[in-house]
Amino acid sequence: MTAKKKEEEILPKKEEKETKEPKEPVKAYFSKERVLTESSDNARELYNQSRYGELLDDGRAQLSLIEALYLIEKKRAIVYDSRNKIIDFETFMKKAQKAEPNFWVRYCVYKDIRNRGYIIKTALKFGADFRIYDRGVKPGEDHARWVVFPVSEGSTLTWYEFSAKNRVAHSTKKRLLIGCVDDEGDCTYWEVRWLRP
């Protein structure tokens, strides 16, 4: 079985649907490594339908840098700096890379998973980069199915590092996915599961 075929079995691609008329982009503001949306119906709908960010009590959503960049790329958000100037994709990417190590590799995996139709959220409290929910499942309705560790194709893992990642997945009752990103930004996934002989 080829890696590509196996990848499609793990995370099948989303079937293309008829595109709807695009909605007004959500306005968001970047300050001190945080991105906060405006308090609007559009921002709440973005959270309610696709679970982007964390909804705050005042009706705004706090987006991670990866979520904000993805929404900029998809033209679903316009992000402003402290001087009320629009931050474009490349400028935002540079700011994010300064703030977070391994940002580009993590972003490639995030983007690929979102484009496949899955909800992907951070998983720092689990000791992983991301957690992925089955299609149709929203955080809070059920548990995530996978924890994901993005790695660059040229990087290496020691057996100790691999074992630690596997233990994180096992202890959280999730499957382990290693998201391998090549030089072009394409992703291949390797799923690791415990089996009893």
C-alpha positions as CSV (number, residue, x, y, z in Angstrom):
1,M,0.0,0.0,0.0
2,T,1.5,3.4,-0.9
3,A,1.8,6.3,1.5
4,K,-0.7,8.3,-0.6
5,K,-3.3,5.6,-0.5
6,K,-2.8,5.2,3.3
7,E,-3.1,8.9,3.8
8,E,-6.5,9.0,2.0
9,E,-7.7,6.2,4.3
10,I,-6.6,8.1,7.4
11,L,-7.9,11.6,6.5
12,P,-10.0,11.5,3.3
13,K,-10.3,14.7,1.4
14,K,-13.5,16.7,1.6
15,E,-15.8,16.4,-1.3
16,E,-16.2,19.6,-3.2
17,K,-19.5,21.3,-2.7
18,E,-21.2,24.1,-4.6
19,T,-19.7,27.3,-3.4
20,K,-22.0,29.8,-1.7
21,E,-21.8,33.5,-2.1
22,P,-18.9,34.7,0.1
23,K,-19.7,36.4,3.4
24,E,-18.3,39.7,4.6
25,P,-14.8,39.1,6.1
26,V,-14.6,39.3,9.9
27,K,-12.5,42.2,11.2
28,A,-9.8,41.3,13.6
29,Y,-7.0,43.1,15.4
30,F,-3.4,41.9,16.0
31,S,-1.8,43.1,19.2
32,K,1.0,41.5,21.3
33,E,0.9,38.1,19.6
34,R,-2.9,37.9,20.0
35,V,-5.7,38.2,17.4
36,L,-9.1,39.3,18.5
37,T,-12.1,39.6,16.2
38,E,-14.7,42.3,16.4
39,S,-17.8,41.6,18.4
40,S,-20.3,40.9,15.5
41,D,-22.7,38.3,14.2
42,N,-20.2,37.3,11.6
43,A,-17.5,36.6,14.2
44,R,-19.9,34.5,16.3
45,E,-21.1,32.6,13.2
46,L,-17.4,31.9,12.3
47,Y,-17.0,30.4,15.7
48,N,-20.3,28.6,15.9
49,Q,-20.1,26.9,12.5
50,S,-16.4,26.1,12.2
51,R,-15.0,26.6,15.7
52,Y,-12.4,29.2,14.8
53,G,-10.9,30.6,17.9
54,E,-12.2,30.7,21.4
55,L,-15.4,32.7,22.1
56,L,-15.0,35.4,24.8
57,D,-17.7,36.7,27.1
58,D,-17.9,40.0,25.2
59,G,-18.8,38.2,21.9
60,R,-15.4,38.5,20.3
61,A,-13.3,35.5,19.4
62,Q,-9.6,35.1,20.2
63,L,-7.8,33.4,17.3
64,S,-4.5,31.6,17.3
65,L,-1.9,33.0,15.0
66,I,-2.4,29.9,12.7
67,E,-6.2,30.3,12.6
68,A,-5.8,34.0,11.8
69,L,-3.4,33.4,9.0
70,Y,-5.6,30.7,7.5
71,L,-8.6,33.0,7.6
72,I,-6.5,35.8,6.0
73,E,-5.6,33.4,3.2
74,K,-9.2,32.3,2.7
75,K,-10.3,35.9,2.7
76,R,-12.6,35.3,5.7
77,A,-10.8,37.7,7.9
78,I,-9.1,41.1,7.6
79,V,-6.5,41.7,10.3
80,Y,-5.5,45.2,11.4
81,D,-2.4,46.2,13.3
82,S,-2.3,48.7,16.2
83,R,-2.2,51.6,13.7
84,N,-5.4,50.3,12.0
85,K,-3.5,49.2,8.9
86,I,-4.4,46.0,7.2
87,I,-1.8,43.2,7.6
88,D,-1.4,41.1,4.5
89,F,-0.6,37.4,4.4
90,E,3.2,37.7,4.0
91,T,3.6,40.4,6.8
92,F,1.4,38.3,9.1
93,M,3.5,35.2,8.3
94,K,6.7,37.0,9.2
95,K,5.3,38.2,12.6
96,A,4.0,34.7,13.4
97,Q,7.3,33.1,12.5
98,K,9.0,35.4,15.0
99,A,6.5,34.5,17.7
100,E,6.2,30.7,17.2
101,P,8.9,28.2,16.4
102,N,8.2,25.8,13.6
103,F,5.3,28.0,12.4
104,W,5.5,27.3,8.7
105,V,5.4,23.5,9.2
106,R,2.6,23.8,11.7
107,Y,0.7,26.1,9.4
108,C,1.0,23.6,6.4
109,V,-0.5,20.8,8.5
110,Y,-3.3,23.1,9.9
111,K,-4.2,24.3,6.4
112,D,-4.2,20.8,4.9
113,I,-6.4,19.4,7.7
114,R,-8.9,22.3,7.5
115,N,-9.0,22.0,3.7
116,R,-10.0,18.4,4.1
117,G,-13.0,19.5,6.1
118,Y,-11.9,18.6,9.7
119,I,-11.9,20.9,12.7
120,I,-8.4,21.2,14.1
121,K,-7.6,23.0,17.4
122,T,-4.5,23.4,19.5
123,A,-3.6,20.6,21.9
124,L,-1.1,22.2,24.2
125,K,-2.9,20.8,27.3
126,F,-2.4,17.3,25.8
127,G,1.2,17.9,25.1
128,A,0.7,17.9,21.3
129,D,0.5,20.6,18.6
130,F,-3.1,19.9,17.5
131,R,-6.1,17.8,18.0
132,I,-8.4,16.8,15.2
133,Y,-12.1,16.0,15.4
134,D,-14.0,13.7,13.1
135,R,-16.1,15.5,10.4
136,G,-19.3,16.8,11.7
137,V,-18.1,16.7,15.3
138,K,-17.4,20.0,17.1
139,P,-15.3,20.5,20.2
140,G,-17.4,20.1,23.2
141,E,-19.8,17.7,21.5
142,D,-17.4,14.8,21.5
143,H,-13.7,14.1,22.0
144,A,-11.0,14.6,19.3
145,R,-10.0,11.5,17.4
146,W,-6.3,12.3,16.8
147,V,-3.4,14.3,18.2
148,V,-1.1,15.7,15.6
149,F,2.6,16.4,15.6
150,P,3.8,18.4,12.5
151,V,7.4,17.6,11.4
152,S,9.5,18.8,8.6
153,E,10.4,16.0,6.1
154,G,14.1,16.5,6.7
155,S,13.9,16.3,10.5
156,T,14.6,13.2,12.5
157,L,13.0,11.8,15.7
158,T,14.8,9.7,18.2
159,W,13.1,6.6,19.6
160,Y,12.7,8.5,22.8
161,E,10.9,11.4,21.1
162,F,8.7,9.0,19.1
163,S,7.9,7.1,22.3
164,A,7.0,10.3,24.1
165,K,4.6,11.3,21.3
166,N,3.0,7.9,21.3
167,R,2.5,8.0,25.1
168,V,0.8,11.4,24.8
169,A,-1.7,10.0,22.3
170,H,-2.2,6.8,24.2
171,S,-2.7,8.5,27.6
172,T,-5.3,10.9,26.0
173,K,-7.1,8.0,24.3
174,K,-6.4,9.4,20.8
175,R,-4.7,8.2,17.8
176,L,-1.2,9.6,16.9
177,L,-0.7,11.4,13.6
178,I,2.7,12.5,12.4
179,G,2.1,15.2,9.8
180,C,5.2,15.2,7.6
181,V,5.7,18.4,5.5
182,D,7.9,18.5,2.5
183,D,9.8,21.5,1.0
184,E,6.8,22.4,-1.2
185,G,4.4,22.5,1.8
186,D,2.7,19.2,0.9
187,C,1.6,17.0,3.8
188,T,1.7,13.2,4.3
189,Y,0.3,11.6,7.4
190,W,1.5,8.6,9.3
191,E,-1.0,7.2,11.9
192,V,0.3,5.2,14.8
193,R,-1.9,3.0,16.9
194,W,-1.4,0.5,19.7
195,L,-2.2,-3.1,18.7
196,R,-2.5,-6.1,20.9
197,P,-0.9,-9.2,19.4
